C-alpha cells in the first residue's frame, strides 16, 4: 500500500473541495489547476489530467466522481 504524507492527504482534500466549488462554473476553454490534477472544459467534454492519468468525461458530475473516487479510494470507476 502506498504511504502518503499528511501534507499530501490535506492537499488532496483541499483540491477536491476547490474542484467541487468551481467545476459547475467552468466555462468552455477554462482550466481548473490544482496541485493534484487539472480539469479542462472543451465544447462537449471535461478532461481530467494528472501525472498518473488523463481521462475525458461528458459531464462535470462524471469528472468529479472520478476525481473524488481516485483520490479518496485510490481507484477509478
Secondary structure as GFF3:
##gff-version 3
##sequence-region A 1 77
A	DSSP	alpha_helix	6	22	.	.	.	ID=ss1
A	DSSP	three_ten_helix	23	25	.	.	.	ID=ss2
A	DSSP	beta_strand	31	33	.	.	.	ID=ss3
A	DSSP	beta_strand	38	41	.	.	.	ID=ss4
A	DSSP	beta_strand	46	49	.	.	.	ID=ss5
A	DSSP	beta_strand	54	57	.	.	.	ID=ss6
A	DSSP	alpha_helix	60	73	.	.	.	ID=ss7
###
